[in-house]
Amino acid sequence: MQTRRQFINTAAAFVTAGRLRAQNADPASLTMKEASEAIRTRALSPVQLTEACLKRIAIYNPKVNAFITVMKAQAMEQARVLEAEQRAGRLRGPLHGIPVALKDNVDTAGVRTTAASAVFAERVPAEDAEVTRRLREAGAILMGKLNLHEFAMGGTSATSYFGPVRNPWALDRNPGGSSGGSAAAVSAELCFGALGTDTGGSIRTPASFCSIVGLKPTYGLVSIRGIVPLVWSLDHCGPMTRRVEDAAMLLQVLAGYDRKDLSSVEHTIPDYAAALRQPVSGLRIGIPRAPFFDLADEEILAAVENAIQILAKMTQGTREVSIPSTTGVNLPGETYAYHDEFFQRAQNLYQIPTRRNLQRGAEARAHAYVKGWRELQMLRRTISDSFREIDVLVLPTRRRSPRTVEAALKREESDKPRNPEMENTGQFNILGLPAISVPCGFTSSGLPIGLQIVGAPFAEPKVLALAHAFERATDFHKRKPPIAPDTAAPKLVVEDN
């Protein structure tokens, strides 16, 4: 006899299959959870899902430039193996037969991992990154490697040896970075989910700009071994998906201790899918207005204030708070330490903005690094104090909408002094806190707006639960980008300074 949960899951699968048949819908348009149910009930096969994604990649990747490498042959081979297992009733788990893609700084054995740089254009790792291995074992199908800002050293994904990534919501705009290819691929339905990395906001910024879900887990929860580093002490890896429950599905597989990763932390891994169902009525929300709301675009502020009102009604309410300053943390030496050998041998192969950043890093002083590192450790040791009277923080993911690709390139290639970007994400890399960006609105010109929810260390269950509750109370996540098969990408024109 079926349990109530089994009955609900079976009914959902039939609804999904019926919707596909009735609307002649593209299987790639399903959420990851829907696709997983379709695999479980045999309404769809891994081969069908993979072929649907490959078809969309062929049509849309030339427009958004999300993929550097499409692993077509390998993906189809995986799909056929997983389809045979499906027919035999041997499912590996919820990710069985689900096409996903990897940011191209995540190592894949036998497949080039370039970090979007000429320096690594022909680099082929001998081993998978730990997160790649976990995805393979869970039955996920690896569709390919995704474009990014070169070596993850920027927030636009415009500076790449393989050309800039374009935003599916407006092809003249950048998709955010550095995981811009991951966000564009998920938003344009080229895969059901992707991995991104986040050192200063590189998962959450593209998620905000492309109207998807991006989760940066607690520092050390997900292994970064086998990922080309930016700043070891700040690097995180996490899921980028179209729904919060899909992010929970991916996190369940990615999270876990890796003794060969110096950043990895031993921590009990909860059931993240079950966490989505926990009540949020008892949660206390903190609003850190300064500096995170300062000088933000009016349309972004309006969308975020509306989201706060929605959240206030479903929780214990909100209160204004402040969090410790992170301005004393500066770790430039870590970036250069990784690149030292490559930079001395092939400096001319780096893109101009990356080269300039590394030249500054080469001048880092040891005593300054030690001071910054000690400040980082003290902040992480004491940050839980800020959550004694609140459970989560809520704030805009970004304060401004994305620049055009051309404007981003011009700005990045210029050596003129400029004010740093106003951003709301890097502080939480320093603090090591779990943070998620979810869609919360659109500007009058149709550009997406993201809401960021931040929790205490290892409070992913609360962060996911509140994000899921907000998603269910709104419909921003249901809107799709206007990109179509006949949409033409604008010609790239960057004027000289």
C-alpha positions in Angstrom: 0.0 0.0 0.0 1.4 3.4 -0.9 2.2 6.0 1.7 0.8 9.5 1.4 4.3 10.7 0.3 4.6 8.0 -2.3 1.1 8.8 -3.7 2.0 12.5 -3.9 5.2 11.7 -5.8 3.5 9.3 -8.2 0.8 11.8 -8.9 3.3 14.5 -9.5 5.1 12.3 -12.0 1.9 11.6 -13.9 1.1 15.3 -14.0 4.6 16.0 -15.4 4.3 13.3 -18.1 0.8 14.6 -18.9 2.0 18.2 -19.2 4.7 17.2 -21.6 2.3 15.2 -23.8 -0.5 17.8 -23.7 1.7 20.8 -24.5 4.3 18.9 -26.7 6.7 20.5 -24.2 10.4 20.3 -24.4 11.7 17.9 -21.7 14.6 20.4 -21.1 12.0 22.8 -19.7 11.3 20.6 -16.7 12.8 21.4 -13.3 15.4 19.0 -12.0 12.9 17.6 -9.5 10.3 17.1 -12.3 12.9 15.4 -14.5 13.9 13.2 -11.6 10.3 12.1 -11.1 10.0 11.4 -14.8 13.1 9.2 -14.7 11.8 7.4 -11.6 8.5 6.6 -13.2 10.0 5.9 -16.6 7.9 8.7 -18.2 11.3 9.8 -19.7 14.7 8.3 -20.1 18.2 9.6 -19.5 18.8 9.5 -23.3 15.7 11.6 -23.9 16.7 14.2 -21.4 20.3 14.3 -22.7 19.1 14.6 -26.4 16.7 17.5 -25.4 19.6 19.4 -23.8 22.0 18.8 -26.7 19.3 20.1 -29.1 19.0 23.3 -27.1 22.7 23.7 -26.7 23.1 23.5 -30.5 20.4 26.3 -30.9 21.2 28.6 -28.0 24.9 28.2 -27.1 26.0 30.2 -30.2 23.9 33.1 -28.8 24.9 33.0 -25.1 28.4 31.3 -25.4 27.8 29.4 -22.1 29.7 26.3 -23.0 33.5 26.1 -23.7 33.4 22.3 -24.2 30.3 20.2 -25.0 30.9 16.6 -24.0 28.4 15.2 -26.5 29.8 11.8 -27.0 30.6 11.2 -23.3 27.2 12.5 -22.3 25.3 10.2 -24.6 27.5 7.2 -23.5 26.6 8.0 -19.9 23.0 8.4 -20.8 22.8 5.0 -22.4 24.4 3.3 -19.4 22.1 5.0 -17.0 19.1 4.2 -19.2 20.0 0.5 -19.0 20.1 0.8 -15.2 16.8 2.6 -15.3 15.2 -0.2 -17.2 16.6 -2.7 -14.8 15.1 -0.8 -11.8 18.6 0.2 -10.5 18.4 4.0 -9.8 21.4 5.6 -8.1 19.3 8.3 -6.5 17.4 11.5 -7.4 20.2 12.7 -9.8 20.1 9.5 -11.9 20.0 10.4 -15.6 19.9 14.2 -14.9 22.0 16.3 -17.3 24.1 18.9 -15.5 27.2 21.0 -16.5 30.3 22.1 -14.7 32.0 25.5 -14.6 35.3 25.1 -16.5 37.5 25.5 -13.5 36.2 22.2 -12.1 38.5 19.3 -13.1 37.2 16.5 -15.3 39.4 13.5 -16.0 40.3 13.2 -19.7 38.4 16.4 -20.6 40.1 19.8 -20.8 39.6 22.2 -18.0 40.6 25.7 -19.2 39.5 28.2 -16.5 38.6 30.3 -19.7 42.3 31.1 -20.2 44.8 30.5 -23.0 47.2 29.5 -20.3 45.1 26.3 -19.8 43.6 26.0 -23.3 45.0 22.5 -23.7 45.1 21.4 -20.0 43.6 17.9 -19.5 43.4 16.8 -15.9 44.2 13.2 -15.0 41.6 13.1 -12.2 38.1 14.4 -11.5 37.6 17.0 -8.9 35.9 15.6 -5.8 32.6 17.3 -6.7 32.8 15.8 -10.2 33.3 12.4 -8.8 30.3 12.7 -6.5 28.1 13.8 -9.4 29.2 10.9 -11.6 28.6 8.4 -8.8 25.1 9.9 -8.1 24.2 9.2 -11.8 24.3 12.8 -13.1 25.1 13.2 -16.8 27.9 15.6 -17.4 27.0 17.7 -20.5 30.2 19.8 -20.6 32.3 22.6 -19.3 31.0 26.2 -18.9 32.5 29.5 -19.7 33.6 31.9 -17.0 35.5 35.1 -16.2 39.2 34.1 -16.8 40.5 32.2 -13.8 37.3 33.5 -11.9 39.0 36.9 -11.4 36.0 39.1 -12.2 32.3 39.6 -11.9 31.0 39.9 -15.5 32.2 36.8 -17.5 33.1 39.2 -20.3 36.9 38.7 -19.9 37.4 35.1 -21.3 39.8 33.6 -23.8 36.8 31.9 -25.4 34.7 35.2 -25.7 32.2 36.8 -23.4 29.2 35.1 -22.0 25.9 36.8 -22.8 22.8 37.1 -20.6 19.8 35.1 -21.9 17.5 37.9 -20.6 19.2 40.5 -22.7 22.0 39.4 -25.0 23.7 42.8 -24.9 24.1 42.4 -21.1 26.7 40.5 -19.1 25.3 37.6 -17.0 27.4 38.3 -14.0 30.5 36.4 -13.0 32.6 34.6 -12.6 30.1 31.7 -13.0 28.4 33.4 -15.9 28.3 30.4 -18.2 26.7 28.3 -15.5 24.0 30.9 -14.9 23.3 31.4 -18.6 23.2 27.6 -19.3 20.7 27.0 -16.5 18.5 30.0 -17.4 18.4 29.1 -21.1 17.5 25.5 -20.2 20.7 24.0 -21.7 21.0 21.8 -18.6 19.0 21.1 -15.5 21.6 22.4 -13.1 25.2 23.5 -13.0 28.1 23.9 -10.6 29.6 27.3 -9.9 32.3 28.6 -7.7 32.1 31.6 -5.4 35.0 33.5 -4.0 33.4 37.0 -3.8 29.9 36.4 -5.2 30.5 34.3 -8.3 27.5 32.0 -7.8 25.1 34.6 -6.4 25.8 37.5 -8.7 25.1 35.5 -11.9 22.1 33.8 -10.3 20.7 37.3 -9.6 21.4 38.6 -13.0 20.0 35.5 -14.8 16.9 34.9 -12.5 17.9 31.5 -11.2 18.8 30.1 -7.8 22.4 30.1 -6.7 23.6 28.7 -3.4 27.0 29.3 -1.8 27.3 26.8 1.1 29.1 27.2 4.3 32.9 27.3 3.9 34.2 23.8 4.0 30.9 22.0 3.5 31.6 21.2 -0.2 35.1 20.1 -1.3 37.1 22.4 -3.5 39.8 19.8 -4.2 40.4 19.6 -7.9 39.0 23.1 -8.6 41.3 25.7 -10.1 41.6 28.1 -7.1 41.2 31.9 -6.9 41.7 32.4 -3.2 41.9 29.2 -1.3 40.7 30.7 2.0 37.6 32.2 0.3 36.7 29.7 -2.5 33.4 27.8 -2.3 31.6 25.5 -4.7 27.8 25.2 -5.0 24.7 24.5 -7.1 23.0 26.8 -9.6 19.5 25.7 -10.6 16.1 26.9 -11.6 14.4 26.0 -8.3 15.3 26.0 -4.6 14.4 22.3 -4.3 16.8 21.5 -7.2 19.6 23.3 -5.3 18.8 21.1 -2.3 19.0 18.0 -4.5 22.5 18.9 -5.8 23.7 20.0 -2.4 22.8 16.6 -0.9 25.3 15.0 -3.3 28.0 17.6 -3.1 28.2 18.1 0.7 30.5 15.9 2.7 33.9 15.7 4.3 37.0 15.3 2.1 40.2 14.6 4.1 42.4 15.6 1.1 40.9 19.1 1.0 42.5 21.3 3.6 39.4 23.5 3.7 36.9 20.6 4.3 35.1 20.4 7.6 33.6 17.3 9.2 29.9 18.1 9.7 26.8 16.0 9.9 24.9 16.3 6.6 21.2 16.7 7.1 18.4 15.8 4.7 18.2 19.0 2.7 15.0 18.0 0.8 13.3 17.4 4.1 14.5 20.7 5.4 12.5 22.5 2.7 9.3 21.3 4.5 10.2 22.7 7.9 8.0 25.6 9.1 9.4 29.1 8.7 7.0 30.8 11.1 9.5 30.8 13.9 12.4 32.4 11.9 13.6 35.8 12.9 14.9 38.0 10.0 17.6 40.5 10.3 17.9 43.4 7.7 21.5 44.8 7.5 20.6 48.0 5.8 24.1 49.7 6.0 25.9 49.4 3.7 24.0 46.8 1.7 21.0 49.0 0.7 23.0 52.2 0.2 23.0 53.8 -3.3 21.0 50.8 -4.7 18.9 51.3 -7.8 15.4 52.3 -7.0 13.8 49.5 -8.8 16.0 47.0 -7.0 15.2 48.5 -3.6 11.4 48.4 -4.4 11.6 44.7 -5.3 13.6 43.8 -2.3 11.4 45.8 0.1 8.4 44.0 -1.4 10.1 40.7 -0.8 10.9 41.6 2.8 7.2 42.4 3.4 6.3 39.0 2.1 8.8 37.3 4.3 7.8 39.3 7.3 4.3 37.9 7.1 5.4 34.3 7.0 8.0 34.6 9.8 8.3 36.2 13.3 9.1 39.4 11.5 12.1 41.6 10.8 14.5 43.8 12.7 17.4 46.0 11.5 20.8 44.6 12.4 24.5 45.1 11.6 27.2 42.6 10.9 31.0 42.9 11.5 33.1 44.8 9.0 35.3 42.6 6.8 37.4 45.4 5.3 40.5 44.2 7.2 40.7 41.0 5.3 43.0 41.1 2.2 44.6 37.9 0.9 46.2 38.8 -2.5 49.2 36.5 -2.0 47.0 33.3 -2.2 46.0 34.1 -5.8 49.5 34.7 -6.9 50.8 31.7 -5.1 48.9 29.4 -7.4 49.8 31.3 -10.6 53.5 32.0 -9.8 54.9 29.3 -12.1 52.4 29.9 -15.0 52.7 33.7 -14.8 56.5 33.7 -15.0 56.5 31.3 -17.9 53.5 32.6 -20.0 52.5 36.1 -18.7 51.5 37.1 -22.2 48.8 34.4 -22.4 46.7 36.0 -19.7 44.0 38.5 -20.6 45.0 42.0 -19.8 42.8 42.5 -16.7 43.9 39.2 -15.2 47.5 40.0 -15.9 47.1 43.3 -14.1 45.5 41.6 -11.1 48.3 39.1 -10.9 51.0 41.7 -11.2 49.5 43.4 -8.1 49.4 40.1 -6.3 53.1 39.5 -7.0 53.8 42.5 -4.9 52.0 41.2 -1.8 53.9 41.4 1.5 54.0 38.4 3.8 53.2 40.4 7.0 50.1 42.0 5.4 48.9 38.5 4.4 49.4 37.1 7.9 47.4 40.0 9.4 44.6 39.5 6.9 44.5 35.8 7.4 44.4 36.1 11.2 41.5 38.7 10.9 39.7 36.2 8.7 40.0 33.4 11.3 38.7 35.6 14.1 35.7 36.8 12.1 34.8 33.2 11.3 35.2 32.1 14.9 32.9 34.8 16.3 30.4 35.4 13.5 27.8 33.1 15.2 27.4 35.9 17.8 25.6 37.9 15.2 22.9 35.3 15.0 21.9 35.2 18.7 18.7 37.2 18.1 18.1 36.4 14.4 18.1 33.3 12.3 18.8 34.8 8.8 19.8 38.0 7.0 17.9 39.3 4.0 19.3 41.8 1.6 19.7 42.6 -2.1 22.0 40.2 -4.0 23.3 43.1 -6.1 22.6 46.8 -5.8 22.8 47.5 -9.6 21.7 45.8 -12.8 24.3 44.3 -15.1 26.3 46.5 -17.6 26.4 45.7 -21.3 29.1 43.3 -22.4 30.8 46.1 -24.3 30.8 48.4 -21.3 32.1 45.6 -19.0 35.0 44.8 -21.4 35.9 48.5 -21.8 35.9 49.0 -18.0 37.9 45.8 -17.3 40.6 46.5 -20.0 41.1 50.1 -18.9 43.9 50.9 -16.5 42.2 54.0 -15.3 41.6 54.1 -11.5 38.0 53.5 -10.5 35.9 53.0 -7.5 35.3 49.4 -6.5 32.0 47.8 -7.5 29.2 48.1 -4.9 28.6 44.5 -4.0 26.7 42.6 -1.4 28.3 39.2 -1.6 32.0 39.1 -0.8 31.5 39.7 2.9 29.8 36.4 3.3 32.8 34.6 1.6 35.0 36.1 4.2 32.6 35.1 7.0 32.1 31.7 5.4 28.3 31.8 5.8 25.7 30.0 3.7 24.0 32.4 1.3 21.4 31.9 -1.5 20.2 34.2 -4.2 16.6 33.7 -5.4 14.6 35.7 -8.0 12.5 38.5 -6.5 11.5 40.7 -9.4 12.4 42.5 -12.6 13.3 46.0 -13.6 11.0 48.0 -16.0 13.3 46.9 -18.8 12.9 43.2 -17.9 16.3 42.6 -16.2 16.1 40.2 -13.2 16.6 41.2 -9.6 17.9 38.8 -6.9 17.2 38.5 -3.2 19.9 37.2 -0.9 19.2 35.1 2.2 22.2 34.4 4.6 22.4 32.1 7.5 24.7 31.2 10.4 27.4 28.6 9.8 25.9 25.3 8.6 22.4 26.8 8.7 21.7 25.6 5.1 18.4 24.0 6.2 17.0 27.3 7.4 18.3 29.2 4.4 16.8 26.7 2.0 13.5 26.5 3.9 13.0 30.3 3.8 14.1 30.6 0.2 11.7 27.8 -0.8 8.8 29.4 1.2 9.4 32.7 -0.7 9.6 30.9 -4.0 6.2 29.2 -3.3 4.7 32.5 -2.3 5.7 34.3 -5.5 5.9 33.6 -9.2 9.1 35.3 -10.3 10.9 32.0 -10.8 8.2 30.9 -13.4 9.1 33.7 -15.9 11.5 32.6 -18.7 14.0 34.7 -20.6 12.8 36.0 -24.0 15.6 34.4 -26.0 14.2 32.5 -29.0 15.8 30.4 -31.9 15.7 33.4 -34.2 17.2 35.8 -31.6 20.4 37.2 -33.0 23.3 38.1 -30.7 24.5 41.7 -31.0 27.8 42.2 -32.7 30.6 42.9 -30.1 32.0 46.4 -30.5 34.5 47.7 -27.9 35.7 51.2 -28.6 39.2 52.3 -27.7 39.7 54.3 -24.6 
